[in-house]
């Protein structure tokens, strides 16, 4: 299967308070890899090898994944030094990937939350979008996408929670929620 590349790469945003934003991005990644495209996914604010995608990533041809976070939640009111350092590491890697131009699809998972928490400056993400090559697809996920980001996107999907099993006390399940 040769890599035809993309003639036109767009900007997709998956945001909202419902479950499924990362799952949508992973579905897009799987589809792209199935067509011989190369995908690089950086998961901001996530740092656990318990996620199914982390466990299988190396076995999917054309798919690379990197986590830049701790296995704990970030305190929105006061992100820790390690949270900031890891977000900076992820952001530096994102620019490295973008500038190298070797990947057809770049996914910045939870980047909207990283911006909302002040771990990545909004103006830096805007610049990243503006400097994206014409043939690179960019997928941004996470709650609280800023209007400036949505205005620059070609596709914005808001995932709305109507009902969630967590409300009934059902915890996250291995292979489904993580």
C-alpha positions as CSV (number, residue, x, y, z in Angstrom):
1,X,0.0,0.0,0.0
2,X,1.7,3.2,-1.2
3,X,1.3,6.5,0.6
4,X,-0.6,8.8,-1.8
5,X,-0.6,11.6,0.8
6,X,-3.3,14.2,1.1
7,X,-4.1,16.8,-1.6
8,X,-5.8,18.9,1.0
9,X,-5.4,18.8,4.7
10,X,-8.1,20.5,6.8
11,X,-8.4,21.4,10.5
12,X,-10.9,19.4,12.6
13,X,-12.0,20.2,16.2
14,X,-13.7,17.8,18.5
15,X,-15.0,19.6,21.6
16,X,-17.8,19.6,24.1
17,X,-18.6,18.1,27.5
18,X,-19.6,14.6,26.1
19,X,-17.6,11.4,25.8
20,X,-16.0,10.6,22.5
21,X,-13.7,13.3,21.4
22,X,-10.5,11.3,21.6
23,X,-12.4,8.3,20.3
24,X,-13.3,10.3,17.2
25,X,-9.7,11.3,16.7
26,X,-8.6,7.7,17.1
27,X,-11.2,6.6,14.5
28,X,-9.8,9.2,12.1
29,X,-6.3,7.9,12.8
30,X,-7.2,4.3,12.1
31,X,-9.0,5.2,8.9
32,X,-6.0,7.3,7.7
33,X,-3.5,4.5,8.5
34,X,-5.7,2.1,6.6
35,X,-5.2,4.2,3.5
36,X,-1.4,4.3,4.0
37,X,-1.3,7.8,5.5
38,X,1.0,8.5,8.4
39,X,-0.4,9.8,11.7
40,X,1.3,11.3,14.7
41,X,-0.8,11.8,17.9
42,X,0.3,13.7,20.9
43,X,-1.8,13.3,24.0
44,X,-1.5,16.3,26.2
45,X,-2.3,15.9,29.9
46,X,-2.4,12.1,29.7
47,X,0.4,9.8,31.0
48,X,-0.8,6.3,31.5
49,X,0.0,3.1,29.6
50,X,-3.4,1.8,30.7
51,X,-5.0,3.5,27.6
52,X,-5.7,0.9,24.9
53,X,-4.4,3.2,22.2
54,X,-1.0,3.4,24.0
55,X,-0.9,-0.4,24.2
56,X,-1.6,-1.0,20.4
57,X,0.0,2.1,18.8
58,X,3.3,0.4,17.9
59,X,1.4,-2.3,16.0
60,X,-0.5,0.0,13.7
61,X,1.6,0.8,10.6
62,X,2.0,4.5,10.1
63,X,0.7,5.5,13.6
64,X,2.9,7.1,16.3
65,X,1.7,8.2,19.7
66,X,3.3,10.2,22.5
67,X,1.8,11.1,25.9
68,X,2.9,14.3,27.6
69,X,1.3,14.3,31.0
70,X,1.1,12.6,34.3
71,X,-1.2,9.7,35.2
72,X,-3.2,12.1,37.5
73,X,-5.6,15.0,36.7
74,X,-4.2,18.5,36.4
75,X,-5.4,21.1,38.9
76,X,-7.0,23.7,36.7
77,X,-6.5,26.4,39.2
78,X,-2.9,25.6,39.8
79,X,-1.1,23.3,37.3
80,X,2.0,21.8,38.8
81,X,5.6,22.3,37.6
82,X,5.6,18.8,36.0
83,X,2.3,19.5,34.3
84,X,3.8,22.6,32.7
85,X,7.1,20.9,31.8
86,X,5.3,18.0,30.1
87,X,2.9,20.3,28.2
88,X,6.0,22.2,27.0
89,X,7.6,19.0,25.9
90,X,4.5,18.0,24.0
91,X,4.2,21.4,22.4
92,X,7.9,21.3,21.3
93,X,7.3,17.9,19.8
94,X,4.2,19.1,17.9
95,X,6.2,21.9,16.2
96,X,9.0,19.4,15.4
97,X,6.5,17.1,13.7
98,X,4.8,19.9,11.9
99,X,8.1,21.4,10.6
100,X,9.5,18.0,9.6
101,X,6.5,17.5,7.3
102,X,6.7,13.7,7.4
103,X,3.1,13.0,8.6
104,X,-0.1,13.4,6.8
105,X,-2.2,13.7,10.0
106,X,-1.3,15.4,13.3
107,X,-3.6,14.9,16.2
108,X,-3.2,17.1,19.3
109,X,-5.4,15.3,21.8
110,X,-6.7,17.4,24.7
111,X,-4.9,20.5,23.3
112,X,-8.1,22.5,23.9
113,X,-7.9,21.7,27.6
114,X,-4.2,22.4,27.7
115,X,-4.9,25.9,26.2
116,X,-7.9,26.4,28.6
117,X,-5.6,25.5,31.6
118,X,-2.9,27.9,30.5
119,X,-0.4,25.1,29.7
120,X,-0.2,26.1,26.0
121,X,-0.8,29.7,25.0
122,X,-3.8,30.3,22.7
123,X,-1.8,32.5,20.4
124,X,0.7,29.6,19.9
125,X,-2.0,27.2,18.9
126,X,-3.4,29.8,16.5
127,X,0.0,30.2,14.9
128,X,0.4,26.4,14.7
129,X,-2.9,26.2,12.7
130,X,-1.8,29.1,10.5
131,X,1.5,27.5,9.7
132,X,0.1,24.0,9.0
133,X,1.0,22.8,5.5
134,X,-1.8,22.7,3.0
135,X,-1.5,18.9,2.8
136,X,-1.5,18.2,6.5
137,X,-4.7,17.2,8.3
138,X,-4.8,18.7,11.9
139,X,-7.2,17.3,14.5
140,X,-7.6,19.1,17.8
141,X,-9.6,17.6,20.7
142,X,-10.7,18.5,24.1
143,X,-13.4,20.4,26.0
144,X,-13.5,24.2,26.0
145,X,-12.2,24.9,22.5
146,X,-11.6,28.6,22.2
147,X,-13.6,30.6,19.6
148,X,-10.4,31.7,17.9
149,X,-9.6,28.0,17.3
150,X,-13.1,27.1,16.1
151,X,-13.1,30.1,13.8
152,X,-10.0,28.8,12.0
153,X,-11.3,25.2,11.8
154,X,-12.9,23.6,8.8
155,X,-14.9,21.2,10.8
156,X,-16.1,21.6,14.4
157,X,-18.0,18.8,16.2
158,X,-19.4,19.4,19.6
159,X,-19.9,16.2,21.6
160,X,-22.8,16.9,24.0
161,X,-23.5,14.7,27.0
162,X,-27.1,13.7,27.1
163,X,-26.7,10.8,29.4
164,X,-23.6,9.1,30.9
165,X,-23.2,5.9,32.8
166,X,-20.8,7.6,35.3
167,X,-24.0,9.2,36.7
168,X,-25.1,5.7,37.7
169,X,-21.8,4.9,39.3
170,X,-20.4,2.8,36.5
171,X,-16.7,3.4,36.5
172,X,-14.5,3.7,33.4
173,X,-14.0,0.3,31.8
174,X,-10.8,-1.1,30.4
175,X,-11.1,-1.3,26.6
176,X,-14.1,1.1,26.4
177,X,-13.3,4.3,28.3
178,X,-9.5,3.8,28.4
